[in-house]
Amino acid sequence: MNIVLLGPQGSGKGTQGKILSKHYDIPHISTGQLLRDIAATDTPLAHELQDILKRGDLVSDEILMEVLTERMQMDDCKKGVLLDGVPRTLSQAKLLEETLTLNGVIFMDITDDEAIFRASNRWHCPDCEALYNLQTHAPRRSGICDLCNATLVQREDDNPKSIHERLEHYHKETKPLVDFYRKKGLLIEVDGMQRVKIVYREILKKLQEHQPNTATVA
């Protein structure tokens, strides 16, 4: 079961990825988090990534695919993967085809206004990676993770200026992937404007229809 989660920031890829990961017992691989984790180490690649991130540049396709391929060779990926954050461009999609056979691409569509609203209100736990939204899923105690009591943090690029820039990039570079995967018969479209549980059930239902015997509604 190899699945790509596709959609703009705030569409729920991270939230659904964590839920689906537990349901199918396959890892949810967020390339953004994967790159940040590597950048926090002390290796030549980490130093290169640190420079790229400081400049605000995008990581090259070559580096991204090298890191992703290495991650997908780990034992926990034997039954499949949920990819979040890759591919972002047609060139990445074509490179991914060379290393992975996909079962489906889940496209969670939301409006730009909703993307801005959600992204600007989201926080996460740096320790257990739990996700929160101050408007729709706030922690019980302000700024504190419900699960491990760590102090919540917000991504540096979850601010209005960065969100608008990322949306522009999404519409220019990533949105064309919708037609790319639709033509391949891999696209599974879901209304991401709905509540988390409804989106989750819709994903499972459509995966069942798309790939019989691989998904069940819980």
Protein Blocks (a to p, Z undefined) as FASTA:
>chain_A
ZZddeddehilmmmmmmmmmmmnopacddfklmmmmmmmmccfklmmmmmmmmnopacdf
klmmmmmmmmmmpmklmnoccdehiafbfklmmmmmmmoccfbdcdddddfklmmmmmmm
gccdfklopacdfkloccfbghiafklopacdddfklcfklmmmmmmmmmmmmmmmmmmm
mmnopaccddfkbcfklmmmmmmmmmmmmmghkaccZZ
